[in-house]
Amino acid sequence: MEEKELETKVDEVVEESDFADEVKPIEKPEEKPVEEPKSEAESVNMYNEDVEVDPDYASGANNPYKKKAKGPEPAFEYEHESLKKAEEARQVFHKKYKKAGIVKWILTAVALVGIILGYVLPTFTGSEEWRKSNGPTYVMLGILVAMIIALALFSFLSRRINNKGISEYLDKYYVLSNEYVFDGLNLADLSGSLADKIETADLTACALYSRVDRVGSRGLLHFEYNNVPCSLVDCSASVAVGRNMSTVFVGKMLRAENTWDADDVIVYIKGNKRALPPTNLEGYQVVEDKKDHVIYGLSKKKLLPQKTREAIAKIRTDKILVDCAIAIRKGTTYIMMGYEDSLMVPPLEHPLNPAPLSKYKEDLKVVLEVAETLYR
């Protein structure tokens, strides 16, 4: 959920003179720079110390892009038919992908053997007159060019086939995983696909982040939940830091219409040290600061209805739901659910672990309830 930044530190060493009789200036006590007092909003501890960090992700060992140690794959039970189908689709894709990799290595080996033979045979066979002519050179160059063209053509075709296979699998995975997550929810007029995206302005409208330079998104869906118009999307937001990009959000964004007619309110459900709190809190006052959450408003006035507070209290951060920021603005409620890669990265090489999707299913039901309380 975070990008590494290279930090360099320079240590300065001041050596005293070796001359004992040298007159030294009178040393003045070091004057510490006067620090400007932090605002109340900035002084809040934005992390919940009781929320655990996934030890595998903290160490990088469970990074989906890292090769895992050899050993038996974990066996999971799938309570829902859609999860079973999603895992079957992954297995089909993975077998095809592995087979394509084997074919690639075989053809590469054949090409290398062809190049070697293309050098050896013309050089050491045939008549002496032939070997002394330019014939062997032309043959070697011809074979080399043919092998390179063949490898380039195969690489191009295999890349297209693999990309098509990945695209088809991801389409199936998102449809099937959504079938599981949405099962039991009262959703109407559901539309959208994995290819659908949001614009940068759609995310920055939540006003939770002081700056956003790049937005990535996928799987934009539109629907109604108990007559509340909503949209849901996987997305990430980053800011430029030198030549690198630093992530300020990655997870699921739920947007829901509301009938709110008061000042903006921000609710932040605190999470572990991998959480990414909002960065645009200037001008807000702390209305309430508890161990597991903090509420900000433009004044100290408590605005949230009791039913909304009760719904928000059901949101629980853990090693999967890293944190949750809610921006309640006139007309729209924005709920930014920051998730760990265990949910956000679809399974490719290893079996589908149903736990992250199960947690997301629980979370979505709760945040939709929050949105509903603000629409009445």
N, C-alpha and C positions, 0 to 999 in steps of 0.2 A: 504494500500500500504506500511505499516511500522510495525515492530515488536517492542514491548515494551521492554525496557532494564531497569533492576532494578538498580537504582543509590543509593548509600549510602553516606552520608556526616557526617564527624566527626568535631565537633566544639571544639576547644581548648580554655579554659578560664585561663588566667594568673591573679592571684590575687596579689595585692600589699601587702607588710608586714604591720601589724597593729602597729609596733613599730615606734613612731614618731621620735626617736633619732637615728634610724638606718641609717648608711651612705649608700647612694645609689650610684651606679656607674653612671658616666656621660653618659647620653643617647645620642647615635649618631643618626643622622637622618637616617631613614630607606632608605636603598639603594634598589631601584626598579631594578628587573632583566632587563637586556638589551634584548629587544625582537628583534629577527631577522626580518628585513623588509620582508613583504610578497611580493611574486612575483606579477607581474601585473595580471596574470591569476587568482591567489588566491584572489585578492582584489575585484574582480567583484561581484556585487550583483546578485546572481543567481535566484532571485525571482522577479516576476512582481506583485507589490502591488495591481494592479487593477484587478487581476484575483481572482474571488471569490472562496472560499472553500465551498463545499456542507455542510451546517450547520448540516444536519443529520449525515453525515459521520464524521464530526469533533467531534461531541458529542458521536458518536458510536450508536446513536439511530436507524440509518438506516442500520446498519451492517446486511447483509443477514443472518448471523448465530445467530443473537439475536432475541428473541421472541418479536414481536410487540404487542402494546396495542390492546385490543379487539375493534372491530368497523367494519364498512362496508369497504370492499376492494375497492380501487380506480377503476373506470371504464375507460378503455382506448379504443381508436378507432384505428383500424389497417388498414392503407392505402394499405397494400400489402397482397396478399393472403397467401404468405409464413409466414408472421407474425401471421395471423389468425390460420394457421395450427400449428404453434409452440405453441401458447397459448392453443389450443385444446389438443395437445400432453401433455402439462404440466398438464392440468386439469385431463386427464385420468390417468396419473402417480400419481398425488396427491390423487385422490380418492382411487386408489388401495393401496397407502401407508397408508392412514388413516384407511382403512378397515383392513389392516394387523395389524396395531397398536391396533385396537379395539379387534381383535381376540386374540392378544398376551395378553392383559389385562384380557380378559375373561378366557383364559386357565390358566393364572397365578392364578387368583382367585379360579378356580376349583381345581387347584393343592393344594393351601393353605387349602381349605376346606377339601380336601381328606386327607391331612396330619393331620389336627385337628381331623377329624373323626377317622383316623387311630390310634390316641392316645386315644380318648375318648371311642370308642366302645369296644376295647379289654380290657380296664382297668375297665370299669364299667358294663360290660354285661357278660353273661355266668355264669357258676357255680363258686362257691368259690374255688373249686379245680383248675379250669382252670385259674382263676385270680392269684392264688398263684404260678402257674407254670411259665415256661419261654415262654409259648405260646404267651401271649400278647406282650412281648418284640420282639419276632420274627416277629409277624404280623406288629407291628409298624415300625420296621426296614425295612421290605419288602415293605410296602406302601411308606415309605420315599424314599427308593432307587428308586422305580418305578416312583414316582413323579419327582424326580431329573433327572432321565434319560429321562423322557417324556419332561420336560422343556428344557433340554439341546438339545435334538433332534429337538424340535420345533424351538428353537433359531437358531440352525445351518441351518435348512431348510429355515426359514423365512429370515435369513441374505442372503442366496444364492439367494432367490427369489427377495428380495429387491434390491440387488446389480445388478441382471440381469435387473430388471425394471428400475433402475437408468441409467444403461449403455445404454439400448435401448432408453430411453427418451433423454439422452444427445446426442446420435448419431443423432436422429431426429432433436433435437434443433439446433445442429451445421450445419447440412445440410440445414435446412430451413432458419436459420438466415443468412447463407452465400448466399443462393439464393437471399435473399432480398438485402444484402450489395453489391453483385456483379452485380445485375441487372443494365443494362445500361453501364457497363464497357466492353471494348473490350478485354476480356480475352480469351486466346486460350490454348489448351492442359492442362486444369486444372486436376490435380490429387492429391490424398492424402486423409487422413481420420483423424478422431479425435484421433485415436490410434498412429498416426505417430508423432515422436519426433525428436529433434535435439540433437547433442552431445554438451558437454561443449565447445569444441573448436569452434563450429559453432557460439556461442555467443561471446566468448572472442576475436574472430578475428576482431571484431569492434574496439578493443583497447580503448574503452571508460571508462573501469573500471579497476582500478589498481590491483584488486584482486577479484576473483570469486571462491568460494568454493563449491557452489552447484547451479545447474541449473535444473529447472523444465520446462516442455514444453508439449504441446498437439496440435493436429490439424494442423500439418505441411502440407502446400499446396505448390505445384509447378505449375507455369503457365507462359504464356507470355502475356505481356501487350504492345500492339502496337509493337510487335516483340522484346520487351525487356525481357530477361529471368529473372524471379523473383521467390522468395519464401516468404511465409508469415506464421507466427506461433505465437501462444500464448505462452509466456514464462516468467519466473521469474529468477532472479539471486540473490544470497545471499552470505554473507561472515560470517565466524565464529567470534563471539565476545564472548570470554569466552566459556560458555556452551550454549549460545544462537546463533541464526542465525539472522543477520541483513540484511534486504532487500535493494539491491541497484538498482533493476529494477523490475517492473512488468507491463506487457502490451503486445503490439503487436510488433513484429520485422519483418520489411520488408527488404529483401536483394535483390538487383538488380544489374545485371552486368552493367558496365560502360566502357567508353572509356577514362577515366580520365588518364592523363599522367603527372601530376604535384605532388607537395608535398601534404601530407594529410591536409585536412581542416575539422574542426569541427564546426557545427552550432548548437547552443542550443536555442530553443524557450522556453523562461522562463514561468513558471507557478506559481501556488499558493504555500502556505507553505507546502503542502503535496507532492510537487514535489521531485524527486530524481535526482539531477544533476549528470553529469559524474564525476568520481573520479580520472581519469587518465589524468590530464591536465599539468603535469610537462613537461617542454621543449617547451610548446606552448606559443606563443605571442598573445596578444589581437589585432586582426585586426580591430574589430568594436564592440563597446559596446553601445547598445541602451536599452531603457526601456523594450522592449519586446523580445529582442534577443541579443545574443553575438556570434561573429565569431572568431574562433581561427585558427592560422596557425603557421607553423614553422618559418615564417618570417612575417614582416609587409605588405608584398606584397599582394594586393587584387587579388585573383585568380578566384573567382566565376564569371561565365558568367552572363550577365544581365538577360537572360531568366530564369536561375536557381534562381537568386535572386527574380525575380518576382513571380516565382512559390512558393518559400519558404515563401514569404510575405503573401500568402493566408492561411497559417497554423495559426489557432486560438486556443489557449489554453483556457480552461474554467473549470468548476467543473467536467467535464467528461474526457476530454483530459487534464490531469494534466500538462504534459510537453512533449517535443519532442526533441530528440537529433539525429543529423545527422552526420555520419562519412563518409567522402568521401575519399576513398583510391583507389589506382591503381587497377582497375579491378572490384571493388565492392563498391556499396553504401549501407550503413547500416542506416536504419531509425528506431529509437527506440521510439515508441509511448507509453508513460506512461499513463495508463488509471486507472480510479477509479474502485472500486469493482462493481459499478452499471452496468458496462459493462462486467467485467472479471468474475463475478460469475453468472452462469446461474440461472434463476428463478426456484425455486422449490416449496416453500410454498405459495408465493404470485404471483399475475398476472404479466405477462410479460409487462414491461414498455418499449414502443418502442423508447423513447427519446435517450437512450444511443446508441442503434443500428443505429438510424438515424444520430447521430453525427459521429459515426464511419464510416458510409457510406460516408458522406461528407469528412471526413479526408482522407480516403483511396484514394478517387478520386484525392485529391490534392497531396498527397505524391507520388502517381504513376506518376503524372505529373512532379514532381521534379525529380524522377528517370529517366524519359524519356528524360528530358533536358540534362542529363549527359551521354546519350548513343549515341548521334548523333555525 
